[in-house]
């Protein structure tokens, strides 16, 4: 085997560096570049000439400086200490970076990751002589007060435990045990493992999706549901509420673990996440939401190559917790900024551009990312999932641009944000005409068994009313509402109740920010009941001006605020009030 030699920098073009003498290096190998030892990754090899994308600022780098191999691909340390932490795009903790270099990240700090000095109490579950396969647990650590981190045998190792180093507490690099494989080779087990970010972690088998990701957001849970292990895109122009919608999903969804990636977003948005999340109380546990959250911040002023890596960093962390048996939701905000990083690096590599300057491999990269979602049986035999929810930021709100169009091919839920709704302060500004969910059929059984037998039909009826209202609104704009027959005028009124009373949700109201599924269903039942009773009165010839009583309609619209989430008896009383009102109306008009 030829001796490894160091490469020599020949050309520098922003984050892209070319070096000679790399014939013994491998594709996707992690390297250190220049005297400052900047972290980089080899992305192409041609003879002994290699191209490297550098994950740090290359200012001050000189031709003639050395490129040194690390002997491994870009990998993450996966172990206790990820939760409640905030990392940059290549898993360097931002708090530690701030201590080392202040407000701006200095070059050449190196690939620091998890805290190697912190000691963890480990509950070992193995004995000498035990035979263990890859993915099986050999102990656990209480990573936070609500999440137990299970220590796993690396997936490529299978063998017998030959020795155990029993201690009260372990640091990351301490030897916990030794396992010997069938070839007689010994492997040291530690409380962490390393994994290359671009390779999906294995599972025993992929399973059919059958359970919803319950979010507490009415427009999602009833109208456009997401499945655990599924994929969703939230496209929208500037100011339409993509980040706000993802914040709500991160705060309230019933995933066990949240991985939030701020990919190329503005620094103030990530600051908002940092300041707000620690104050939020998880409704399921009563603890701060940060205890089950990992934050990855790669803001728009950070090196562009690290933005490209941040997506893979996030999904690898998500798969790590999935392998322990947890349901993980990953928020990528936004994949458009990631695609822009691909475009910039592709341009510097002088590759042939495709549509709008994006590289020709954009669709395959998007597919690689979204295909890592799924509901699986893990190597340890548990059911777990990774759900991917990616925000897309099309320039000018144009959904026909390449990132949105290609994302649409690989996701099953498309939650189109509408700037008209956003400017009218209707949040979440999800347009019910342009959005869709491909999970209605697969979740039908779960909804019938756990919510109500009629919830899917109810959803279809309410959507039909909204479609009818959309057609009628064109006529109203031309000739006014008065020319419409009373039954069509009633559709306009009921659609307004559905839009304001159900689809619009106030993130800052204690009762409305999160709504449990039973209340969501009963709210829609009541709106359907109101429509049926009012429609019956219209058919009997009662004037629409009397049928659309402002007080009754107002009470139905405001029930999201007036009826507590933990006491739904008020909905039954409101139903009785509606019935009495229309019965009295029939008596008054003698019909």
PyMOL commands that set and color helices and strands:
alter all, ss='L'
color gray80, all
select helices_A, chain A and resi 94-101+218-223+242-252+267-277+289-292+304-322+335-348+355-357+362-370+395-397+402-410+419-423+440-450+455-479+481-483+486-503+517-539+544-547+550-562+569-588
alter helices_A, ss='H'
color red, helices_A
select strands_A, chain A and resi 7-13+16-20+29-33+38-46+49-54+66-73+75-79+86-87+120-124+131-132+137-142+148-152+159-164+169-170+177-181+186-189+192-196+205-207+231-235+257-263+293-298+327-333+374-377+383-392+413-414+436-437
alter strands_A, ss='S'
color yellow, strands_A
deselect
rebuild
show_as cartoon
